[in-house]
Amino acid sequence: MKHFEAILFDVDDTLFDRRKAFARWANRYIAEILSISDPLTIRSIFVTIAFLDGSGYGSKNELIKDFLAVYPPPGDKNYAKERAYADFVEEMLLDKEAAELLDYLDAADFPYGIVTNGGQRQIEKVNKLGLTARTECIFISKIFGCAKPNPKIFLAAANSLGYEPSKILFIGDHPINDIFGAHIAGMQTAWLHKDQPWPKNQDLPAPDIILNSLEAVLSGRDLSSR
């Protein structure tokens, strides 16, 4: 690992486990909004929602719209839609390892920031995770004007932190949006693989570091003595 002086993080499935949050939200929605208790029916509906969700890369508006069309809730659909969004954000929590890493970085006064794809609702997510109060370097694609893997958003974050891209480690889970994007922006890259295989048959630059967990970022390294 080369020397780095700042860190940029992706959010979803990097600082928090979106899949677990999604599962908690979906089961809660099915039980509380649709009032369904039969385990087999719950499982069937959950599989449908997960398919519509597309692992988080689909439009949330389209997800909720399609889901309400397939499984219309009793009562006001607008209420059900807003409740769905609010409940999903409520289920988001920093992973234990992420919380410990950020605590360490804060204590060491080590600079870090956020680069994430999304829109206005991503702000709610970042706020819920407590990230807004911890760093002023937060770049959200639809607010900034371009999305990962476009290098412009990475370079803007580097400029905000005040470090050359080559001195920044970008940590993310997505091989293209995170690792490829940060690489072409000139950053060092760390792929948090979340038990997913590296894509085959794609001409992608390999990450500089492969992480099993965020704990590994601190292994054998005193960030406070950079």
N, C-alpha and C positions, 0 to 999 in steps of 0.2 A: 504494500500500500504506500503510495506517495504521500508526502506531507500535504495536509490540507488545513485551511485556516477558517473555514466556515462550512456549514451544512445547509442544504435545501432538502425539504421533504415533500413527497407526494402526501396525500391525505388518505383517500379510500384504500383500504387493505394494505396500508403502510403504517399509519399512526393509529388506526382502529380497524377492527375486523368487521368489514362491511357485511360479510356473509352471515356472521352471527347476529349482527344488528338486524339484518333483513329477516332472518328466521324468527327472531323475537317479535318483530313488528308484524309479520304476516300472520303468525299464530294468534297474536293479540287481536288483530283486525278481524280475523275469521271468527274468533270467539265472541268479541265484544260488539262488533258492528253487524255481522251476519248471524250471530247467536246460534252458531253451529257447534255441537259438542261431540258428534260421532267421529271417532278417530279415523276411520277410513275415508269419510267425506273430507275431513280436515286435510288429510294427506293428499287427496286428489286435487283439492283447491290450491294447496301450497305448491304442488308441482306446476300447476297452470300459472300461478303468479310468478314463480321463479323463471319460467320460460319467457313470459312477457317482459320480465325485468331485464333479461339479457346480461346478467352478471353486473348490472349497474351502469352499462354503457348505452342503454336505451334512454329515450326521453321519458322523464318521470310523468310529464303531462299525458303522454300517450299510454304509459303503463296504467295510470289510474283510470284514464278514459276507457281503455280496453277492458280493464278488470271490472269496472262498474257495469260495462255492457254485458259481460259474460255472467257476472254474479251481482245483479242489481241489489243494493241494500234497501231495507225498508226505510221509508221516510225520505228526508231531504237529501238528494244526491250531492248538492253543493256542500252541505255539512259533512257528509261522508268523505268527500274529496279533501276538504281542509283538515278533517280529523286524521285522515290517512297520512298527509304530509307531516302534521304536527307530531303524530305518534312515532313516525319513523325517525325524526330528529331526536325525539326523547329517548329512543333506544340506543343512541350513539354514545359510546364511552371510549376514552383513550384506553388502548391496551395497556396492561400492567407494565410491560417492557418499555413501551413508548413513554409512559408517564415517568418511569424511572430514568430513562435517557434524557428526557427534557428537563427533569429536575437537576440532573448532573450538569447539563449544559448551562442552565440558569445559574447554578452555584459557581461554575467555572467562568461565568461571563463570556461564554463561547457563542459567537454569533450564529444564528440559524433563521431560516424562513420557510415559507410555504409556497409551492407552485402547484395549483390544482386546476383541472378542467371542471367547468360547471358554470352556473349562472347565479341569479339572485339568491336562490335557495341554498347555494353552497355557503353563502355568508352565514345563514342560520346554523349550518353544520359546523363551520369553523368556530362560531361563537359558542355553540353547545359544548364543543370539545375544549373550550378554554384557551384556544390558540390566539385569539385576538388580543388578549391581555398579555400574552407572553412574547410576541414579536410584532414589529411594525411592518415586517417584510411579508406581505401576503398578496399573492398574485392569483386571481381567479380569471379564467380564460375569457368568458363572455363579457366581463367587466373591463379587462385589459384590452381586448380587441383581437386576440388570436389565441389558438389553443395549442397545447402540446400535441405533437412533437415539434411544432414550429420553434426554431431556436430563439426567436425574438422575445418570447415570454421568459425563457431562461436567462437571457442576457440582461433583460430589464431587472430581474430579481438579483442577479449578480451586481449590477450597478447600484441597486438599492442597498445591498449589504456592504458595498464598498470594497469588493475583492475581485481580482481577476478570475475569470471562469476556471482557469487551470488550478486555482487554489481552493476551489469549492468541490465538495463531495455531494452529489445528488443521490438520494436514497428513494427508491420507488419499486413498485411491484410489476409495472407494465413494461414488457420488453421494448415496445415501439414508442409509446407516448413518453415514458420516463427515461429508459436507458438510451435508446437511439436519440431521442430529442436532446437530452443532456450531453451526450457524446458529441453530437455535431455542433453544440454550442461551446465545446471545448472544456467541459467539466469532467471530473472524475466521476465514476458511476458505481453504485452499489445496488445490486438487484436482490430484493427481498422476495424470494421465490414462492413462498406460501405453498410449498409442495406441488407447484406447477412446473411442468417441463419447459425448457427453453425451446422456442419455436423452431421447427425443422423447415428446411427448404426455403429459408429466408436469409437474404444476405444482410445480416445484422451484425454490428460490432459486438464482441463479447463484453460483458460488464467487467470492470476492473476488479470488483469484489462480488462474491456471491454470499449472501447472508441467509442463514437459517433463522435468525432472529435478530432483533435490534440490539440485544445484549452484546452481540459480537462486535458492534461498533466500538465498544469501550475496551474490549479485550486487549490487554497489553499496551494500552495507549493512555497517556496522561494528557488529556486535551487542555488542561489548564496551563501546561508548560509549552504551548505552541511557540 
